[in-house]
Amino acid sequence: MDQKEFAAYQESLKDYWDLKSSMDTYFDKGKIEGKIEGKIEMAIKMLLSHEPLEKILMYTELSLEKIEEIKKEHSLF
């Protein structure tokens, strides 16, 4: 392999790793958003079941501000 071929190989390898990094970031973001949606759904169910706020905060790991936002958005209490 001469220098020109090696440089082309290195460039294609760089392109591959850049694309892989972008795809990994995209899928990781989707996983995080899915986890947050699951926590929100759990909080709604717990609110509808009249669970104590402390228990909701502990099990969902959402902030108090987020729980209050959920209450307003869904007209809960």
C-alpha positions in Angstrom: 0.0 0.0 0.0 1.5 3.3 -1.0 1.2 6.6 0.8 -1.7 7.8 -1.3 -3.7 4.6 -0.7 -2.9 4.7 3.0 -4.1 8.3 3.3 -7.3 7.4 1.5 -7.7 4.5 3.9 -7.2 6.7 7.0 -9.7 9.3 5.6 -12.3 6.6 5.1 -11.6 5.2 8.6 -12.1 8.7 10.1 -15.4 9.1 8.2 -16.6 5.8 9.6 -15.8 6.7 13.2 -17.4 10.1 12.8 -20.6 8.5 11.5 -20.5 5.8 14.2 -20.2 8.4 16.9 -23.1 10.4 15.4 -25.3 7.3 15.3 -24.3 6.3 18.9 -25.2 9.8 20.1 -28.6 9.7 18.3 -29.6 6.3 19.7 -28.4 7.2 23.2 -30.6 10.3 23.1 -33.6 8.2 22.1 -33.0 5.9 25.0 -32.8 8.8 27.5 -36.0 10.3 26.1 -37.7 7.0 26.4 -36.7 6.6 30.0 -38.0 10.1 30.9 -41.3 9.3 29.2 -41.6 6.1 31.3 -40.9 8.1 34.4 -43.6 10.6 33.5 -46.1 7.9 32.8 -45.3 6.3 36.2 -45.7 9.7 37.9 -49.2 10.2 36.3 -50.3 6.8 37.4 -49.1 7.4 40.9 -50.7 10.8 41.1 -54.0 9.3 39.9 -53.6 6.6 42.7 -53.1 9.4 45.2 -49.7 8.2 46.2 -47.7 10.5 48.5 -45.6 13.1 46.8 -42.4 11.8 48.6 -43.1 8.3 47.2 -43.5 9.7 43.6 -40.3 11.7 43.9 -38.4 8.6 45.2 -39.6 6.1 42.6 -39.7 8.3 39.5 -36.5 10.3 40.4 -38.2 13.3 38.8 -37.8 16.8 40.3 -40.5 18.4 42.3 -40.8 21.0 39.6 -41.4 18.3 37.0 -44.1 16.7 39.1 -45.8 20.0 39.5 -45.6 20.6 35.8 -47.2 17.2 35.2 -50.0 18.0 37.6 -50.8 21.2 35.7 -50.5 19.6 32.3 -52.9 16.8 33.2 -55.2 18.8 35.5 -54.3 16.6 38.4 -55.2 18.2 41.8 
